[in-house]
Amino acid sequence: MKTDLNIILVHGFWGGAAHWSKVIVDLAKRGYKNIRAVEMPLISLASMPAEIGALIDEAAGDLAKN
């Protein structure tokens, strides 16, 4: 199993990053190290794809530094 992946967890409309806490613990126990749960301010649904894309780009940059 490949554990050096970047995992970005994005909550739904009524959720928040804290809702991923149990999932993060489980993924960490399985050996995954690059896990992020992001808090997305719901400004508009139209802006969410760009915001998520920026997070993916940031994670890719962090991986390149490792």
Beta strands, then each sheet from edge to edge (+ up, - down):
strand 1: 6-10
strand 2: 34-38
sheet 1: 1+ 2+
end
